[in-house]
Each structure stands twice: as structure tokens, then as C-alpha cells.
Amino acid sequence: MGQLIAVILNVMVLLLVPLGLLQVHTVIQAHNELLEISAAAAKYVSNHGGVNDAVVQQQVKRVISRELREKQFSLTEQDVAVSIVRTQSADPAMWSHEDEFMLRLEIPYPRFTNLLPTSSRTLAVSRQGTINVMDYDL
């Protein structure tokens, strides 16, 4: 009887360890893709600014869409939730030179299997930046 229990435990370990490694790999890959996309979006906002919040939000979504399409990431455009707000601004209506912003990208927590429990529902990346150059400065 003890040998049967040992065999069952060995089989469970042999199945769960590779599943756990694949789950960790999936999460790390999604996080790295999210970091790369957020860096491109933050750089774009920093170098272009915008007229107002709606325009900046639209431009960031366009940049993210282009990044996902060009680099063929495993993430989809529908999964990425974008939030961009100014933390310090000179003019409340228009994004201007030296305004500071915070960009937050969030995706559902990537799962390879439902056998392994996770504590998080989402995976998020936040970046802070400063508007360096505006389109009208050029």
C-alpha cells in the first residue's frame, strides 16, 4: 500500500513541476512583453505630449496597437488596459513641456493551467515620465 502511495505522489510531482515551470515561464514572458510595450508608450508620450487627455490616450493606444502588431507578441490589444494621467501639470487643459505623467498598463494574469492557484488577478506595469518635447516645439 505504501508503494502505491509513493508511486501516486511521484506521478503527481512529475506532472505538477513541469506545469509549474510552464506557468512561471508564461507569466515572465507576459511581464517582459508588458515592460517592452510600456517603455515604447512612455517614450512616445515623453517625446510627443498631446493636446489633451483624450488625444494622449488615443495616441498611446495606437502606439500599443502598432507595437503588438509589429513584434507579434502573445498579448492581444483587447487584453491591455491603459491608464495615463498627469501627476504634475502646468496647464490643466493641455499637456505641456515638463509635465509629469504616470502610465499604467494592465493585463489579465496569464495562466497556462488552472491547476496551480494564483493570488493575483492582473499583471500590471507602471512607468513615470516627463514630457520632454511637444509636437509644436519642433
C-alpha atoms as one frame of an Amber mdcrd trajectory, in Angstrom:
protein
   0.000   0.000   0.000   2.853   2.368   0.850   4.431   1.696  -2.533   1.188
   2.635  -4.310   1.011   5.937  -2.416   4.667   6.640  -3.256   4.011   5.979
  -6.963   0.957   8.269  -6.943   2.944  11.034  -5.237   5.818  10.621  -7.701
   3.429  10.878 -10.651   1.824  13.990  -9.154   5.236  15.602  -8.686   6.285
  14.654 -12.227   3.134  16.315 -13.592   2.962  19.405 -11.393   6.604  20.511
 -11.584   6.616  20.919 -15.402   3.197  22.610 -15.223   4.560  24.992 -12.601
   7.603  25.765 -14.736   5.412  26.426 -17.769   3.180  28.685 -15.668   6.200
  30.659 -14.416   7.555  30.918 -17.972   4.189  32.174 -19.259   3.978  34.854
 -16.561   7.571  36.001 -17.086   7.097  36.200 -20.852   3.888  38.239 -20.497
   5.533  40.547 -17.952   8.533  41.135 -20.234   6.241  41.914 -23.168   4.286
  44.325 -20.980   7.531  46.032 -19.918   8.617  46.448 -23.528   5.261  47.836
 -24.625   5.098  50.242 -21.679   8.611  51.510 -22.439   7.638  52.270 -26.040
   4.419  54.004 -24.971   6.154  56.075 -22.269   8.881  57.113 -24.717   6.270
  58.156 -27.261   4.365  60.287 -24.732   7.593  61.789 -23.451   8.647  62.815
 -26.964   5.280  63.987 -28.266   2.970  65.058 -25.460  -0.500  65.895 -26.672
  -3.252  68.420 -26.891  -5.430  66.964 -24.135  -6.094  63.788 -22.158  -8.299
  62.192 -24.818  -5.751  62.725 -27.591  -2.893  61.351 -25.479  -4.970  58.287
 -24.537  -5.798  57.691 -28.206  -2.157  58.095 -29.269  -0.945  55.684 -26.596
  -3.475  53.064 -27.665  -2.337  53.482 -31.269   1.330  53.031 -30.266   0.487
  49.921 -28.242  -1.516  48.500 -31.132   1.382  49.090 -33.515   3.900  47.519
 -31.119   1.746  44.423 -30.662   1.251  44.059 -34.403   4.882  44.651 -35.437
   6.558  42.477 -32.815   3.897  39.762 -32.817   3.660  39.478 -29.060   1.487
  36.867 -27.397  -0.590  39.664 -25.828  -3.670  40.961 -27.610  -4.809  44.539
 -27.894  -8.104  43.752 -26.155  -6.276  42.384 -23.087  -4.211  45.526 -22.448
  -5.886  48.152 -20.253  -4.216  51.567 -20.490  -4.314  54.329 -17.907  -2.306
  57.516 -18.322  -2.592  60.516 -16.022  -0.588  63.646 -15.423   0.824  63.790
 -11.920   2.134  67.339 -12.286   0.910  69.835 -14.844   1.394  73.492 -15.686
  -1.858  73.844 -17.652  -4.888  71.727 -16.714  -6.261  71.694 -20.275  -3.162
  70.947 -22.356  -0.250  68.577 -21.879   2.766  70.857 -21.984   6.542  70.771
 -21.710   7.867  69.390 -18.387   4.515  67.925 -17.298   4.945  64.656 -15.444
   2.808  61.620 -16.175   2.222  58.090 -14.970   1.464  55.311 -17.439  -0.080
  52.074 -16.204  -0.643  49.007 -18.379  -2.593  46.072 -17.027  -3.455  42.643
 -18.414  -5.335  39.663 -17.005  -2.992  37.339 -15.155  -1.603  34.902 -17.761
  -2.432  31.310 -16.952  -1.086  28.179 -18.516  -3.182  25.933 -16.299  -5.890
  26.307 -13.677  -4.406  23.520 -11.546  -1.995  25.914  -9.870  -3.538  28.614
  -7.644  -2.532  32.248  -8.087  -3.070  35.162  -5.760  -3.175  37.845  -8.429
  -5.957  38.597 -10.894  -3.999  41.054 -13.038  -0.430  41.762 -14.070   0.445
  45.471 -14.175   3.370  47.726 -15.074   3.638  51.400 -14.131   6.034  53.946
 -15.593   6.602  57.579 -14.752   7.884  60.138 -17.190   8.205  63.771 -18.145
   7.100  65.471 -21.341  10.386  66.499 -22.967   9.340  67.686 -26.414   5.952
  68.677 -27.742   4.889  68.399 -31.371   4.508  72.180 -31.549   8.096  72.639
 -30.215   9.529  71.037 -33.358
